[in-house]
Amino acid sequence: MKKAEFLGDTKRLLRPDEIYDAQEAYRIVKEKIIENQNIIQFLRTD
């Protein structure tokens, strides 16, 4: 999550007055979606 290409694109998509912390956003996505998806897949392997 440190790729300059991604972080640069994100800045161009947001309004200048928007505050966006890409590292915090990644942490939230990882915690709420990716890790939960792994749990769901684990439970489905029965």
LINVEN-V431619 format. One line per field, one symbol per residue. psi: psi as a letter, one per 40 degrees, with the letter a starting at -180 (. if undefined). burial: 1 if it has 9 or more other ideal C-beta (glycine too) atoms within 8 Angstrom, else 0. Layout:
psi->???
burial->???
This chain:
psi->fehddddddddddiidehhhhddddddddddddddddddddddee.
burial->0000011001000000000001001100110000100000000000
